[in-house]
Structure formats: structure tokens, C-alpha cells
Amino acid sequence: MLSGVNVVLGVTGSIAAVKTVELAHELRRQGATVRAVVTDSASGIVHPWAVEFATDGEVVTELTGAVEHVELCGVDGWGDVLLIAPATANTVGKIAGAIDDSPVTTCATTALGADLPVVVAPAMHEPMYDHPGVLDAIDRVESWGVDFVAPRLEEGKAKIASEGAIVAATARAAGEQPLAGEHVVVTSGATTESIDPLRTLSNRASGRTGRALARACYVAGADVTLVHDGPDVPVAEVRRVESAAEMTAATTEACADADALLSAAAISDYTVEQRDRKIKSGEPSLTLELSPTPKLVDAVRSERPDLPIVGFKAETDVDDETLVERAREIRDRVDMAFVVANDADVMGAERTRALLVGDDVSTYEGDKQGLGRRVAAELTGHL
């Protein structure tokens, strides 16, 4: 996600600075090279030696005659993006006022003057975050093109966003954005059909592929709507559903103003009439009458004849030739941009092997994050 990207990591004096070591590790795990700049207050919370260990580089704790802020964040400087995480209310206000009284705020002023992308992840007590002056400062700095990663409002605190959210926002800011201005809808995971108040019919889909698609499209600049039966995902607007009917209705609604649909969910092919009461246990046998569910892609296609749709096709015990044949059948029937086809045994796994089936066929093997990036890149040619 951040391969080849130089990240200048600014650390300020929030207690969330204790998370800096793991954040730096995650940035590097995603391919970034990291150099850190810390304030005096941050040094009292996380020792510069710990930050040096996490970044594998010398940490800037003061500005000297070497003009480190220019070397890191100036025109033609080392950095590709300045990430300030965590950022205190004090730091946000000073950036808005171009006040340079710490290595981090001076780097921010330099970066903004040099048109270097800047990402800010605030962390503070919630009353401080809600202060009109802080909110005004955030609005002002955002108007200059700075990207803020919204904090998690919990327990009276505006807690720093998750590492995943910060890394994704950093990758989005630092990279090209071929999907900028596009609205992409992604369906993900399994659907569940209720048999009675306790029992359900579902499948083994984990939603990893769909979440990877949502993240990749966000990093590529898109506004993403994720339709699934899962948790909030910071890179997308989530519409939570359970049944196939709910997913179809929510996706059709979301696609009304969308520019593309990635239909990755493993949607139930059959549903059953739900019983109002729990079926008694201990019966020698039980027969359920299953009815086919409408096809989501057909419902969307009838409403949006020209919408680019990417389909996903899972099969069992077939060779590549048969998999391609079946993928092309659904592509041609629904007039899809292309279809991602794979063997169903990758459900729930971190890695996958998939065929991207359009006019030509290409193969992807690797983790699902990489598949998400591959599909997002392929999608740009159909918009």
C-alpha cells in the first residue's frame, strides 16, 4: 500500500503517542520508509529511542543549522507525505495559525508551503475536540487540502483513529488517485436467512475480499459505500444488512448515484419463510422449503443499465478453463465490466488465487489486499 513512499511522522504530546511505535511498524509493514519528528512533550510520553527503534532511523527532536524541516518537508525534500499522529488540540491550532514553535509545527508550515501532502490524526479529550476554536482550526486547515483522520469518540475521549485508518489515509494522500471523484459501491461478506428466531442459513464468506476492495478504492481516491453485515470500516460509509433481500435493496439504493459496483458479497441463493417461534428440537426430521432469491446484479442492472459492474464468481472442483467459461457467462448476461473468479476454498483465507476475466484473462496470486489493489486498478479502465 505504501511501497516506495517516504513518510515524515510527526509526534506530539498526546497520551496517544504511546501508540506511535506500533503505527511506525505498520507504516513500514505496508512498505513505507519512515523518519520521525517529535516534540518535547511527546518525548516525555514515548522515548525518542523507542521511536528510533520503530522507524529504524534517527529521530529529529530539535531543529538545528541542518534545517531538518526543509530537508524533510521542503520543496524537493525527502518526504512524500507528512503524517502528524497523534495531533493535539494545541498542535492543530498552531498549524492553523502558522505558529512554528516545535519541530512538528515547523514541519507542517514548511510542508504546506511546499505543497507536500499532509495528514493529521487528532487525539484529545472529547470536550477539547468539541471546542469551537478547535473545530474552526480543523475546518480552516482542511480548506488548505490537509486530510484529517477522524478520531474515535469513546469514553469521553476523541481517541486516535485505528492504525488501519491512518495508514489508508496516508496512502491515499501520498499516492495517485485515479478514482478521485468516483463513488464506488462494494458488497461484501455473507448474507444470512432466518429460519426461526434462533436459527439461520448462511455461508462461509468472511468479507475479507470486500473490505480489501473498499480499502483499495478509497486509497485510489474514491468515495466508498460498503454494504455488508459487518463492523464499521473507516474508509467507507457502511450500510449494514443481513438478508439477501436487505442487501439487494440497500445496494440498489446506494447505486442510484454510484459510478461503479463491485459485487463481491456471497449472497444467499435461497431463502426460507421465517417461522415466528423456535422450531422444537428433537424432531426425527425436518423439511425446509427453500425459495430462490432474486439476483442482486440483475436488480441493479435493471435500474442502472450503463453502470460498470464487477462481478465475483466462486466455484468448487473446476479447472481454470471451466471457471473462465462460467465467469464469461455471467459477464455477458449482466453486461459486466469484468468478473473475478476463484475456487471457493479461499473463503476465509488471507491469501487467494483469482482469475480476472474480461476480454482477456489474467491471474492474480497473493493476499487479498493485493487483489483489492489489482481490481481497483483494473476498474479505472472502465470508468
C-alpha positions, 0 to 999 in steps of 0.5 A: 500500500505504501511501497516506495513512499517516504513518510515524515511522522510527526509526534506530539504530546498526546497520551496517544503517542504511546501508540506511535511505535506500533503505527511506525511498524505498520507504516513500514509493514505496508512498505513505507520508509519512515523518519520521525519528528517529535516534540518535547512533550511527546518525548516525555510520553514515548522515548525518542529511542523507542521511536528510533527503534520503530522507524529504524532511523534517527529521530529529529527532536530539535531543529538545528543549522541542518534545517531538518524541516526543509530537508524533510518537508521542503520543496524537493525534500525527502518526504512524500507525505507528512503524517502528524499522529497523534495531533493535539488540540494545541498542535492543530491550532498552531498549524492553523495559525502558522505558529512554528514553535516545535519541530512538528509545527515547523514541519507542517508550515514548511510542508504546506508551503511546499505543497507536500501532502499532509495528514493529521490524526487528532487525539484529545479529550472529547470536550477539547475536540468539541471546542469551537476554536478547535473545530474552526482550526480543523475546518480552516486547515482542511480548506488548505487540502490537509486530510484529517483522520477522524478520531474515535469518540469513546469514553469521553475521549476523541481517541486516535483513529485505528492504525488501519485508518491512518495508514489508508489515509496516508496512502491515499494522500501520498499516492495517485488517485485515479478514482478521485471523484468516483463513488464506488459501491462494494458488497461484501461478506455473507448474507444470512436467512432466518429460519426461526428466531434462533436459527439461520442459513448462511455461508462461509464468506468472511468479507475479507475480499470486500473490505480489501476492495473498499480499502483499495478504492478509497486509497485510489481516491474514491468515495466508498459505500460498503454494504455488508453485515459487518463492523464499521470500516473507516474508509467507507460509509457502511450500510449494514444488512443481513438478508439477501433481500436487505442487501439487494435493496440497500445496494440498489439504493446506494447505486442510484448515484454510484459510478461503479459496483463491485459485487463481491458479497456471497449472497444467499441463493435461497431463502426460507419463510421465517417461522415466528417461534423456535422450531422444537428440537428433537424432531426425527426430521425436518423439511425446509422449503427453500425459495430462490432469491432474486439476483442482486446484479440483475436488480441493479442492472435493471435500474442502472443499465450503463453502470460498470459492474464487477462481478465475483464468481466462486466455484468448487472442483473446476479447472481454470478453463471451466471457471473462465467459461462460467465467469464469461457467462455471467459477464455477458448476461449482466453486461459486466465490466469484468468478473473475478473468479476463484475456487471457493476454498479461499473463503476465509483465507488471507491469501487467494488465487483469482482469475480476472476475466474480461476480454482477456484473462489474467491471474492474480496470486497473493493476499487479498489486499493485493487483489483489492489493489489489482481490481481497483486498478483494473476498474479505472479502465472502465470508468 
